[in-house]
């Protein structure tokens, strides 16, 4: 994701998290519709060090990278429009 030439949206989540389950279909829809974006999911239970590296304290946390740099980060459920607005 750090070498990507297109914006990358990363969803830090856990399988047991209710709001994470709500945001999952939204992220899937964004991934299918937006060819100019990459969408990645990171399970914080499996990748705790990575979550810690990016300062993820609560989930879901959505992090947007452009040119390898964090340009936006939000905690909690967001609808599709709000997530896409984070990329602008």
N, C-alpha and C positions, 0 to 999 in steps of 0.2 A: 504493500500500500504506500510505502514511503517513496517508491520509485515511479508511481503511477503518473501518467500524463493527464489523466482525467480526475475529477474530484472523487474521493472515496468516502462513503458513509459507513461508519463502523457502529454496530449495535452490540454493546456489552450487555449480556443478559444471563439469566440462569433458568433452568428448566422449571424450578419450583416457584418462580416469580409470576404472580398474577398479571401485573401490568406488562411484563415482558411477553406473556402469552397473547395479550391484546395487541401489542405492537408488531408481533411477528408477521401477520398477514399484510399489514401495511408495508413493512419492509420488503416482503416478497413482491407486492404489487409494484413498488418503486423499482425494484431490480428488473422486473419484466418490462416495464414501460420506458425506462430511461437508459438508452444505449450510451449516452454521454457520461454516465456515472458508474462507479463500481459500488456494490453493496456487500459488506462483510459482516459476519456475526462472530462474536467472541464469547464463549461460555466462561464466565468468571470462575466457576467451580473447577474447570479444567485448566484454565490459563490465568491463575491468580497473579502470577508475577507480571504478566502483560497488563492486566487490569491495574495493578499497583503502579506500574511504570507510567501509566497515563492518568493516574490520580482518580481512578474510579472508586468512589466511596459508596454510591447507591446505584441501584439498577431499576429500570433500564437507563443506561447512559448512552446517548447518541453523540458520536464524535465525527466531525467532518474534517477531512484532510484535503488540502490543495497544495500541490508541489511538495509533498512530504511534510507540510506544516499544519498544525491544528489551527483551523480558522473559526471553528464554532464547536461548542459542547453544551449539551442540555441534558438534564436529568428528568426522568419521568415520562409518562406516556405523552406522545405527540401524534396528532393526526397527520395524514399524508401531506397536506398543504403546509403545515408548520415545519415538517422535516425538509421538504423541498425548499422552503424559504431559508432554512439554515445554510443551504448550499450557495445561495446567491451572493 
